[in-house]
Amino acid sequence: MNEKTTHFGFSEVPEDEKAGRVQGVFNSVASKYDVMNDAMSLGIHRIWKDAMMDWLAPRPGQQLLDVAGGTGDISFRFLKRAGFGHATVLDLTEPMLVAGRKRAEAAAMADSLDWVTGDAMALPFRDNSFDVYTISFGIRNVTRPQDALAEAYRVLRPGGRLMVLEFSQIPTPALQWAYDRYSFNMIPAMGQLIANDRDSYQYLVESIRRFPDQETFLQMVRDAGFENAKYRNLTLGVAALHSGWKI
């Protein structure tokens, strides 16, 4: 019987190995993750996350599940916009959650946050538990993204909102070529310089190029059951926001 495989960057690996490899990447980069995000995106990831909150429009008292939430960047923004509410940060990688918990304590937000180690494809929560589900720069690292979207649909309450922020594809070939040259030449070198870890950032760049384009991913969101699904390009399509509703 043929073993199922999936991609890990540009490599093909057995499906049951990918999660462990991704965990290894983020264990390696956890302490430098926020610094590297600034370096990789020239600080633009902050603008993208603010654009995500603008479209999401958090309301007081909402319950957020932030999957692959790592150091809590999205959850902090969500709670500040909502005024009050609760965020559950779920991540596969314990060191990322530890880094986030320290940030929460420093910002005196610990009471509004839970930190859970878990898998996006098998969420440890009951059906219809959350008002909002977010995943930012995480779904491309999931072994089977369609399974993660199905789980998002399951745990959202009727009327709940899905919002995915992910690197995407620039629709202009010449600009995509230029962006690829920057990504493949500069980002692994920055990973070596800042985090002393070239290989993890080589994987991150390759994983961006393997992720489906905007229209393909939009259909995946619809296939999971979400209604009124739409996307918006950010910075010419370097990243994209996908939104859907559980009606």
URTA-V416758 format. One record per pair of residues at least 24 apart in sequence whose ideal C-beta (glycine too) atoms are under 7 Angstrom apart, sorted by the first residue. I is the first residue (numbers start at 0). J is the second residue. D is the distance in Angstrom with one decimal. If there is no record, write none. Layout:
i->I j->J d->D
i->I j->J d->D
This chain:
i->5 j->142 d->5.5
i->6 j->209 d->5.1
i->7 j->202 d->6.8
i->8 j->201 d->6.9
i->8 j->202 d->4.4
i->8 j->205 d->3.2
i->8 j->206 d->5.5
i->9 j->205 d->4.7
i->14 j->142 d->5.6
i->17 j->142 d->4.5
i->18 j->91 d->6.5
i->18 j->118 d->6.9
i->18 j->142 d->5.9
i->21 j->91 d->6.7
i->21 j->140 d->4.7
i->22 j->91 d->5.4
i->22 j->92 d->5.4
i->24 j->199 d->4.4
i->24 j->202 d->5.7
i->25 j->92 d->4.1
i->25 j->95 d->5.6
i->26 j->92 d->5.8
i->26 j->94 d->5.5
i->27 j->196 d->5.2
i->27 j->199 d->5.0
i->28 j->194 d->5.4
i->28 j->196 d->6.0
i->28 j->199 d->5.3
i->29 j->92 d->6.6
i->29 j->94 d->3.9
i->29 j->95 d->4.8
i->29 j->98 d->5.5
i->30 j->98 d->6.6
i->31 j->193 d->5.8
i->31 j->194 d->4.0
i->32 j->69 d->6.4
i->32 j->70 d->6.0
i->32 j->95 d->6.7
i->33 j->70 d->5.9
i->34 j->193 d->6.0
i->35 j->190 d->6.7
i->35 j->193 d->5.7
i->35 j->194 d->5.8
i->38 j->189 d->5.0
i->38 j->193 d->5.9
i->39 j->186 d->5.4
i->39 j->189 d->6.7
i->43 j->234 d->6.0
i->47 j->164 d->6.2
i->47 j->233 d->5.0
i->47 j->238 d->5.2
i->48 j->72 d->6.4
i->48 j->73 d->6.4
i->48 j->76 d->5.9
i->48 j->135 d->6.9
i->48 j->164 d->7.0
i->50 j->233 d->6.0
i->50 j->240 d->6.8
i->51 j->162 d->6.2
i->51 j->164 d->5.1
i->51 j->240 d->5.7
i->52 j->76 d->5.2
i->52 j->77 d->6.8
i->52 j->80 d->5.2
i->54 j->231 d->6.9
i->54 j->240 d->6.2
i->54 j->242 d->6.5
i->55 j->131 d->6.8
i->55 j->160 d->6.8
i->55 j->162 d->5.3
i->57 j->81 d->3.9
i->57 j->84 d->7.0
i->59 j->83 d->5.5
i->59 j->84 d->6.4
i->60 j->84 d->5.4
i->61 j->130 d->4.3
i->61 j->131 d->5.8
i->62 j->129 d->5.0
i->62 j->130 d->5.0
i->63 j->87 d->6.9
i->63 j->129 d->6.7
i->63 j->131 d->4.7
i->63 j->133 d->6.6
i->64 j->89 d->6.6
i->64 j->129 d->4.3
i->64 j->132 d->5.0
i->64 j->154 d->6.3
i->65 j->133 d->5.0
i->66 j->119 d->5.0
i->66 j->132 d->6.7
i->66 j->134 d->4.5
i->66 j->137 d->6.3
i->67 j->119 d->6.3
i->67 j->134 d->5.3
i->67 j->137 d->2.5
i->67 j->140 d->6.9
i->69 j->95 d->4.1
i->69 j->99 d->6.3
i->70 j->95 d->5.8
i->70 j->98 d->4.8
i->70 j->99 d->4.0
i->70 j->102 d->6.1
i->71 j->99 d->3.6
i->71 j->102 d->5.8
i->71 j->103 d->6.0
i->71 j->112 d->6.8
i->73 j->133 d->5.3
i->73 j->135 d->5.2
i->74 j->112 d->6.1
i->75 j->106 d->6.6
i->75 j->108 d->6.6
i->78 j->108 d->6.2
i->78 j->111 d->5.4
i->84 j->111 d->6.9
i->85 j->111 d->5.7
i->86 j->111 d->6.4
i->86 j->112 d->5.3
i->87 j->113 d->4.5
i->87 j->115 d->6.0
i->88 j->112 d->6.3
i->88 j->113 d->7.0
i->88 j->114 d->5.2
i->88 j->115 d->7.0
i->89 j->115 d->4.7
i->89 j->117 d->4.8
i->90 j->116 d->6.7
i->91 j->118 d->6.2
i->119 j->147 d->4.1
i->119 j->150 d->6.5
i->120 j->146 d->4.3
i->120 j->147 d->5.5
i->120 j->150 d->6.2
i->121 j->150 d->7.0
i->122 j->150 d->4.8
i->122 j->154 d->5.4
i->124 j->154 d->4.9
i->126 j->153 d->5.5
i->126 j->154 d->6.6
i->127 j->156 d->4.7
i->127 j->157 d->7.0
i->128 j->154 d->5.1
i->129 j->154 d->5.6
i->129 j->155 d->5.7
i->129 j->156 d->6.6
i->129 j->159 d->6.3
i->130 j->156 d->6.0
i->130 j->159 d->5.5
i->131 j->159 d->6.5
i->131 j->160 d->5.0
i->132 j->159 d->6.8
i->132 j->161 d->5.1
i->133 j->162 d->5.0
i->134 j->163 d->5.4
i->135 j->164 d->4.1
i->136 j->164 d->6.5
i->136 j->165 d->6.2
i->136 j->166 d->6.7
i->138 j->163 d->5.8
i->138 j->165 d->5.8
i->139 j->165 d->5.9
i->139 j->166 d->7.0
i->139 j->206 d->5.1
i->139 j->207 d->6.7
i->139 j->210 d->4.2
i->140 j->206 d->6.3
i->144 j->219 d->6.6
i->145 j->219 d->5.8
i->145 j->222 d->6.9
i->145 j->223 d->6.9
i->148 j->219 d->6.1
i->148 j->220 d->6.2
i->148 j->223 d->3.7
i->149 j->223 d->5.3
i->151 j->223 d->7.0
i->152 j->223 d->5.0
i->152 j->224 d->4.8
i->152 j->225 d->6.5
i->152 j->245 d->5.8
i->155 j->245 d->4.5
i->157 j->245 d->5.9
i->157 j->246 d->6.9
i->158 j->245 d->6.9
i->159 j->245 d->4.6
i->160 j->242 d->6.9
i->160 j->244 d->5.8
i->161 j->220 d->6.9
i->161 j->225 d->5.7
i->161 j->242 d->6.7
i->161 j->243 d->4.5
i->162 j->240 d->6.6
i->162 j->242 d->5.4
i->163 j->241 d->4.3
i->164 j->238 d->6.5
i->164 j->240 d->5.5
i->165 j->210 d->6.5
i->165 j->238 d->6.6
i->165 j->239 d->6.4
i->166 j->207 d->4.3
i->166 j->210 d->6.6
i->166 j->237 d->6.7
i->166 j->238 d->5.4
i->167 j->212 d->6.6
i->167 j->213 d->5.4
i->167 j->236 d->5.5
i->167 j->238 d->5.9
i->167 j->239 d->3.9
i->168 j->212 d->4.4
i->168 j->213 d->6.8
i->168 j->236 d->6.1
i->169 j->235 d->5.4
i->169 j->236 d->4.3
i->169 j->237 d->6.3
i->170 j->236 d->5.5
i->174 j->235 d->6.2
i->178 j->237 d->6.4
i->182 j->207 d->7.0
i->213 j->239 d->5.0
i->216 j->241 d->6.0
i->217 j->241 d->6.2
